[in-house]
Amino acid sequence: MLLTESKMKNKISFLTVVFLSIFMTSCLNNKPANDTRSIVMWEMEDAYVAPFIDEIITNFKKDYFKKHGIELNFTRAHYQTEDLRQQFQAASLAGVPPDIIISPSDTAGIYAISGFILPLDKVFDFNLYNKPVVEAITLDNKVWGIPISNGNHLMLMFNKKFIKEAPKTTDELFKFCDNNLKKYNLDYCLAFDGGEPFWLMPWLGGFGGWPLDNNKPTLNTPEMKRTLQFYHDLKFKYKYIPPECDYNCMDSLFKEGKVPFIINGDWAISSYSEQFKENFGIGLIPEISEAHRYPTPMISGRYFLLSSPISSNTEKFEIVKEFVKFYTNKENQIKQFKELKRLPALKEASMSKEVLSDPIAKVSMEQILKGKPMPMAYEMRAVWDTVRNYQGLVMTNKMSIDEATFKMQKEVERKIKEMDR
């Protein structure tokens, strides 16, 4: 959805008030704007990623000097995710943003509509990258970031003590549950965070729906009703899932061997692999038998975002473009996979023997290709909070599905109107 000039000014004015108290701190972290060969980068990565970033920067500086005979200076600053968002907005309003930030896709929407970052679809060849991870950083038919990694997606994980291969359909999953819970003295078959809409979205996609269509909410639909009914049946009719189970609950049940299956994200792979070793299995979220479609987990990743002022400095812009291409080339994407266990965003690296020969990575990539991009649109903020509330009411039998979908649609529409004022 394109914002009118007046709406954009209102949003920027709001940001000015909120972040006025911190923008001077952001200014102090930057090099002078006219220092062409000094690149400032901010990031929000986990601590274990920092050595990898620094090594790539060092290698790029050596490579650039060898090619051009020019010494470059990189300044990297780390922030927590929310701090990065606040500091970048403040610095952008003050006219002294960093040149590059590493960011997830969901915070890029406000940067894009505020004019803080550059559209890049005419700068880079995005056909080189996996489609879902590019779509996750696309807004108003423009691509706003260069993918660094693929992931943050949900998958089916299982304990091979109970079953040797992942069920391919929900019918197969439910048949196993019906036939084996008593055999293994288990109370429940499957665990996931039933209160969080992030876990609901794959099933909504599998039933043919999605929360937004052209940035407009699509929640009071037959597809959403079927999805909520499916969820409700898992809990009340079939009793396959535990009641009132949040993330910590589901994680504990799986680790303690009290459920054979869990739906969790790629971030959990390393800890489960370490605990279960050869008994850890991973598969696609099963095809929904009644819908004849696979669930579509939301896909996102990490991205390079380029601040708008950099385009006015031709030499620096060329340096940054060369750096981004170097960072995401095949060699470094495979290196990232080996060292950080993050799936490549680059198609060529995704199909490399290093990735395809890893059985867990192979399945994870297959799941990504069945997923859908997490919407970059700021309207998703209203969707998350609203769906969470009404999903909870349905799953505690405090509201009918018809009433819940009607009210969630109306409430999201109202919240979006308030955001657009």
C-alpha positions as CSV (number, residue, x, y, z in Angstrom):
1,M,0.0,0.0,0.0
2,L,1.5,3.3,-1.0
3,L,1.3,6.1,1.6
4,T,0.2,9.6,0.7
5,E,2.7,12.4,1.3
6,S,0.7,13.7,4.3
7,K,0.6,10.2,5.9
8,M,4.4,9.8,5.5
9,K,5.0,13.2,7.0
10,N,2.9,12.3,10.0
11,K,4.8,9.0,10.5
12,I,8.2,10.8,10.2
13,S,7.0,13.5,12.6
14,F,6.0,10.8,15.1
15,L,9.4,9.2,14.8
16,T,11.1,12.6,15.3
17,V,9.3,13.0,18.7
18,V,10.0,9.4,19.8
19,F,13.7,9.3,18.9
20,L,14.8,12.9,19.5
21,S,16.4,12.1,22.8
22,I,18.7,9.5,21.2
23,F,19.7,10.8,17.8
24,M,22.8,12.6,19.1
25,T,24.2,9.2,20.3
26,S,23.7,7.8,16.8
27,C,25.5,10.8,15.3
28,L,28.6,10.2,17.4
29,N,28.9,6.6,16.1
30,N,29.3,7.7,12.5
31,K,32.3,8.7,10.4
32,P,32.1,12.1,8.6
33,A,29.6,11.9,5.7
34,N,32.2,13.0,3.2
35,D,34.7,10.3,4.1
36,T,34.3,8.3,1.0
37,R,36.5,5.3,1.9
38,S,35.2,4.9,5.4
39,I,32.3,2.5,5.5
40,V,30.0,2.5,8.6
41,M,28.0,-0.7,9.2
42,W,25.5,-1.4,12.0
43,E,24.2,-4.9,12.8
44,M,22.1,-6.8,15.3
45,E,23.6,-10.3,15.0
46,D,24.2,-12.7,17.8
47,A,27.6,-12.5,19.4
48,Y,28.8,-15.7,17.8
49,V,28.4,-14.2,14.3
50,A,30.7,-11.2,14.9
51,P,34.0,-13.1,14.1
52,F,32.5,-14.2,10.8
53,I,31.5,-10.7,9.8
54,D,34.9,-9.3,10.8
55,E,36.7,-12.0,8.8
56,I,34.7,-11.2,5.7
57,I,35.3,-7.5,6.1
58,T,39.1,-8.1,6.5
59,N,39.1,-10.4,3.4
60,F,37.2,-7.8,1.4
61,K,39.6,-5.0,2.3
62,K,42.6,-7.1,1.2
63,D,40.8,-8.0,-2.0
64,Y,39.8,-4.4,-2.7
65,F,43.4,-3.1,-2.1
66,K,44.8,-5.8,-4.4
67,K,42.4,-4.8,-7.2
68,H,42.3,-1.0,-6.7
69,G,45.3,-0.1,-4.6
70,I,43.0,1.7,-2.1
71,E,42.9,1.2,1.7
72,L,39.4,1.0,3.1
73,N,38.2,1.6,6.7
74,F,35.2,-0.3,8.1
75,T,33.5,0.6,11.3
76,R,31.1,-2.0,12.7
77,A,28.7,-1.2,15.5
78,H,26.5,-3.8,17.2
79,Y,23.0,-3.2,18.6
80,Q,20.2,-5.3,20.0
81,T,17.4,-5.6,17.4
82,E,15.1,-3.0,18.9
83,D,18.0,-0.6,19.6
84,L,19.2,-0.9,16.0
85,R,15.7,0.1,14.8
86,Q,15.5,3.1,17.1
87,Q,19.1,4.3,16.5
88,F,18.8,3.9,12.7
89,Q,15.6,5.8,12.5
90,A,17.0,8.5,14.7
91,A,20.3,8.8,12.7
92,S,18.3,8.8,9.4
93,L,16.2,11.7,10.7
94,A,19.3,13.6,11.8
95,G,20.9,13.0,8.3
96,V,23.8,10.9,9.6
97,P,22.9,7.3,9.2
98,P,25.4,4.4,8.8
99,D,26.1,3.4,5.2
100,I,24.9,-0.2,5.7
101,I,22.8,-2.1,8.3
102,I,22.2,-5.8,8.7
103,S,18.6,-6.3,9.6
104,P,15.7,-8.7,9.4
105,S,13.0,-8.0,6.9
106,D,10.1,-7.1,9.2
107,T,11.7,-3.8,10.4
108,A,12.5,-2.7,6.9
109,G,9.0,-1.7,6.0
110,I,9.0,1.5,8.1
111,Y,12.5,2.4,6.7
112,A,11.2,2.0,3.2
113,I,8.1,4.1,3.5
114,S,10.0,6.8,5.4
115,G,12.7,7.0,2.6
116,F,15.5,5.9,4.9
117,I,16.7,3.1,2.7
118,L,17.3,2.6,-1.0
119,P,15.2,0.4,-3.4
120,L,17.7,-2.0,-4.9
121,D,15.9,-3.9,-7.6
122,K,17.7,-1.8,-10.3
123,V,21.1,-2.1,-8.6
124,F,21.5,-5.9,-8.0
125,D,20.4,-9.0,-9.9
126,F,18.0,-10.6,-7.5
127,N,17.4,-13.6,-9.8
128,L,20.6,-14.9,-8.3
129,Y,18.9,-15.4,-4.9
130,N,16.2,-17.8,-3.7
131,K,12.7,-16.4,-4.5
132,P,11.1,-16.6,-1.1
133,V,13.8,-14.7,0.7
134,V,13.7,-11.9,-2.0
135,E,9.9,-11.7,-1.7
136,A,10.2,-11.2,2.0
137,I,12.1,-7.9,1.4
138,T,9.8,-6.7,-1.4
139,L,7.3,-3.9,-0.8
140,D,5.4,-1.9,-3.5
141,N,7.1,-4.0,-6.2
142,K,10.5,-2.8,-5.1
143,V,13.3,-4.9,-3.4
144,W,14.8,-3.1,-0.4
145,G,17.6,-5.4,0.8
146,I,20.2,-7.9,-0.3
147,P,19.7,-11.4,1.3
148,I,22.5,-12.7,3.4
149,S,20.8,-15.9,4.7
150,N,17.7,-17.9,4.4
151,G,15.6,-19.1,7.3
152,N,13.8,-18.4,10.5
153,H,11.2,-20.9,9.3
154,L,9.2,-23.6,11.0
155,M,9.6,-27.3,10.3
156,L,8.6,-30.7,11.7
157,M,11.1,-32.3,14.0
158,F,10.8,-35.7,15.5
159,N,12.4,-38.2,17.8
160,K,13.6,-41.3,15.9
161,K,13.1,-43.3,19.1
162,F,9.4,-43.3,18.2
163,I,9.4,-43.1,14.4
164,K,12.2,-43.4,11.8
165,E,10.9,-41.2,9.0
166,A,8.8,-38.0,9.0
167,P,5.1,-38.5,8.0
168,K,4.4,-37.0,4.6
169,T,0.8,-36.1,5.2
170,T,-1.4,-35.2,8.1
171,D,-3.3,-38.4,7.6
172,E,0.0,-40.3,8.1
173,L,0.8,-38.2,11.2
174,F,-2.6,-38.7,12.8
175,K,-2.5,-42.5,12.0
176,F,0.7,-42.7,13.9
177,C,-0.7,-40.7,16.8
178,D,-3.8,-42.9,17.0
179,N,-1.8,-46.2,16.9
180,N,1.2,-45.4,19.1
181,L,0.4,-43.1,22.0
182,K,-0.7,-45.9,24.2
183,K,2.2,-48.1,23.0
184,Y,4.7,-45.5,24.2
185,N,2.7,-44.4,27.2
186,L,2.5,-40.8,25.8
187,D,-0.3,-38.3,26.6
188,Y,0.3,-36.2,23.5
189,C,1.7,-36.6,20.0
190,L,2.6,-33.1,18.7
191,A,3.8,-30.0,20.4
192,F,3.9,-26.4,19.1
193,D,3.2,-22.9,20.4
194,G,-0.6,-22.9,20.0
195,G,-0.9,-19.3,21.3
196,E,1.4,-17.7,18.8
197,P,0.1,-16.8,15.3
198,F,3.5,-17.4,13.8
199,W,2.7,-21.1,14.2
200,L,-0.8,-20.6,12.8
201,M,0.4,-19.0,9.5
202,P,1.8,-22.2,7.9
203,W,-1.6,-23.9,8.3
204,L,-3.4,-20.9,7.0
205,G,-1.3,-21.0,3.9
206,G,-1.9,-24.7,3.5
207,F,-5.6,-24.1,3.5
208,G,-5.2,-21.5,0.8
209,G,-5.3,-18.3,2.8
210,W,-2.8,-15.6,4.0
211,P,-3.1,-12.8,6.5
212,L,-2.6,-10.0,3.9
213,D,-3.5,-9.5,0.3
214,N,-1.9,-6.4,-1.3
215,N,-1.3,-5.2,2.3
216,K,-5.0,-5.5,3.1
217,P,-6.1,-7.9,5.9
218,T,-7.8,-11.1,4.8
219,L,-8.8,-12.7,8.0
220,N,-12.6,-13.2,7.9
221,T,-12.3,-15.8,5.3
222,P,-13.3,-19.5,4.8
223,E,-9.6,-20.3,4.8
224,M,-9.0,-18.8,8.2
225,K,-12.1,-20.5,9.6
226,R,-10.9,-23.9,8.3
227,T,-7.5,-23.2,9.8
228,L,-8.9,-22.4,13.2
229,Q,-11.2,-25.4,13.1
230,F,-8.2,-27.6,12.3
231,Y,-6.3,-26.1,15.3
232,H,-9.4,-26.5,17.5
233,D,-9.8,-30.2,16.5
234,L,-6.2,-31.0,17.2
235,K,-6.7,-29.8,20.8
236,F,-10.3,-30.8,21.6
237,K,-11.5,-33.5,19.2
238,Y,-8.3,-35.6,18.7
239,K,-6.4,-34.4,21.8
240,Y,-3.1,-34.7,19.9
241,I,-1.6,-31.5,21.3
242,P,-1.3,-30.4,25.0
243,P,-3.5,-27.7,26.3
244,E,-2.2,-24.2,27.1
245,C,1.3,-25.0,25.8
246,D,3.7,-22.1,25.1
247,Y,7.2,-22.2,23.6
248,N,9.0,-23.2,26.8
249,C,6.3,-25.9,27.3
250,M,6.6,-27.4,23.9
251,D,10.4,-27.3,23.9
252,S,10.5,-29.1,27.3
253,L,8.0,-31.8,26.3
254,F,10.1,-32.6,23.2
255,K,13.5,-32.6,24.9
256,E,12.1,-34.8,27.7
257,G,10.8,-37.3,25.2
258,K,7.2,-36.7,26.1
259,V,6.1,-36.0,22.6
260,P,7.4,-37.6,19.4
261,F,6.9,-34.5,17.2
262,I,7.4,-30.8,17.5
263,I,7.0,-27.9,15.1
264,N,9.8,-25.5,15.7
265,G,12.1,-23.2,13.9
266,D,15.5,-23.7,12.3
267,W,17.1,-21.9,15.3
268,A,16.4,-25.0,17.4
269,I,18.2,-27.5,15.1
270,S,21.6,-27.3,16.7
271,S,20.4,-27.8,20.3
272,Y,18.1,-30.7,19.3
273,S,20.9,-32.3,17.2
274,E,23.3,-32.1,20.1
275,Q,20.8,-33.6,22.5
276,F,19.3,-36.4,20.4
277,K,22.3,-37.0,18.1
278,E,21.3,-39.9,15.7
279,N,17.8,-39.9,17.1
280,F,17.0,-36.4,15.9
281,G,14.9,-36.3,12.7
282,I,13.6,-33.4,10.6
283,G,11.0,-33.2,7.9
284,L,8.6,-31.0,6.1
285,I,5.5,-29.9,7.9
286,P,3.1,-32.6,6.5
287,E,0.8,-31.9,3.6
288,I,-2.7,-31.2,4.8
289,S,-4.6,-34.2,3.5
290,E,-8.0,-32.6,3.4
291,A,-6.7,-29.6,1.5
292,H,-4.1,-31.4,-0.7
293,R,-1.6,-28.5,0.0
294,Y,1.6,-28.2,2.0
295,P,1.6,-25.7,4.9
296,T,3.6,-22.6,4.0
297,P,5.8,-21.4,6.9
298,M,6.8,-17.8,6.8
299,I,10.3,-17.2,5.4
300,S,12.6,-14.4,6.2
301,G,16.3,-14.0,6.7
302,R,19.0,-11.4,7.3
303,Y,19.6,-8.6,4.8
304,F,21.9,-5.8,3.9
305,L,20.0,-2.5,3.8
306,L,21.6,0.6,2.2
307,S,20.8,4.0,3.6
308,S,19.5,6.5,1.2
309,P,22.2,9.2,1.4
310,I,24.9,6.8,0.1
311,S,23.5,7.0,-3.4
312,S,24.7,10.7,-3.6
313,N,28.3,9.6,-3.1
314,T,29.2,7.7,-6.3
315,E,32.5,6.3,-5.2
316,K,31.3,5.1,-1.8
317,F,28.2,3.6,-3.4
318,E,30.3,1.6,-5.7
319,I,32.5,0.4,-2.8
320,V,29.4,-0.7,-0.9
321,K,27.9,-2.5,-3.8
322,E,31.2,-4.4,-4.4
323,F,31.3,-5.3,-0.7
324,V,27.8,-6.6,-0.6
325,K,28.4,-8.8,-3.7
326,F,31.6,-10.1,-2.1
327,Y,29.9,-10.9,1.2
328,T,27.1,-12.9,-0.5
329,N,29.2,-14.6,-3.2
330,K,29.1,-18.4,-3.5
331,E,32.3,-19.0,-1.5
332,N,31.2,-16.8,1.4
333,Q,27.7,-18.2,1.4
334,I,29.1,-21.7,1.8
335,K,31.5,-20.5,4.4
336,Q,28.6,-19.0,6.3
337,F,26.7,-22.3,6.1
338,K,29.7,-24.3,7.4
339,E,30.5,-21.9,10.3
340,L,27.1,-20.5,11.3
341,K,24.8,-23.3,10.1
342,R,22.7,-20.7,8.2
343,L,21.3,-21.6,4.9
344,P,22.5,-19.7,1.9
345,A,20.3,-17.1,0.2
346,L,22.2,-17.4,-3.1
347,K,20.7,-20.0,-5.4
348,E,24.1,-21.3,-6.6
349,A,25.3,-21.8,-3.0
350,S,22.0,-23.5,-2.0
351,M,22.6,-26.1,-4.6
352,S,26.2,-26.7,-3.7
353,K,27.4,-30.2,-2.6
354,E,28.2,-28.8,0.9
355,V,24.6,-28.0,1.5
356,L,22.9,-30.8,-0.5
357,S,25.1,-33.4,1.2
358,D,24.0,-32.3,4.6
359,P,20.7,-34.2,5.2
360,I,19.3,-31.7,7.7
361,A,20.2,-28.7,5.6
362,K,18.7,-30.4,2.5
363,V,15.3,-30.8,4.2
364,S,15.4,-27.3,5.7
365,M,16.0,-25.9,2.2
366,E,13.1,-27.9,0.8
367,Q,10.9,-26.5,3.6
368,I,12.0,-23.0,2.6
369,L,11.0,-23.5,-1.0
370,K,7.5,-24.5,0.2
371,G,7.2,-21.5,2.4
372,K,6.0,-17.9,1.7
373,P,7.7,-14.7,2.6
374,M,6.9,-13.0,5.8
375,P,5.1,-9.8,4.7
376,M,7.3,-6.7,5.0
377,A,4.3,-4.4,5.2
378,Y,3.9,-2.5,8.4
379,E,0.2,-3.7,8.5
380,M,1.5,-7.0,9.9
381,R,2.0,-5.4,13.2
382,A,-1.7,-5.1,13.6
383,V,-2.2,-8.6,12.4
384,W,0.1,-10.2,14.9
385,D,-1.4,-8.6,18.0
386,T,-5.0,-9.0,16.9
387,V,-4.8,-12.6,15.7
388,R,-3.0,-13.7,18.8
389,N,-5.9,-12.4,21.0
390,Y,-8.7,-14.0,19.0
391,Q,-6.8,-17.2,18.3
392,G,-6.5,-17.6,22.1
393,L,-10.2,-17.0,22.6
394,V,-11.0,-19.8,20.1
395,M,-8.5,-22.2,21.6
396,T,-10.0,-21.7,25.1
397,N,-13.6,-22.1,23.9
398,K,-14.4,-18.5,24.9
399,M,-15.5,-17.5,21.4
400,S,-16.8,-19.1,18.3
401,I,-14.7,-19.3,15.2
402,D,-17.1,-17.2,13.1
403,E,-17.2,-14.5,15.7
404,A,-13.4,-14.5,16.1
405,T,-12.7,-14.2,12.4
406,F,-15.2,-11.4,12.0
407,K,-13.8,-9.4,15.0
408,M,-10.2,-9.9,14.1
409,Q,-10.8,-8.6,10.6
410,K,-12.6,-5.5,11.9
411,E,-10.0,-4.8,14.6
412,V,-7.1,-5.1,12.2
413,E,-8.8,-2.8,9.8
414,R,-9.3,-0.3,12.6
415,K,-5.7,-0.5,13.8
416,I,-4.4,0.1,10.3
417,K,-6.5,3.2,9.9
418,E,-5.1,4.5,13.1
419,M,-1.6,3.8,11.9
420,D,-2.3,5.6,8.6
421,R,-3.5,8.8,10.2
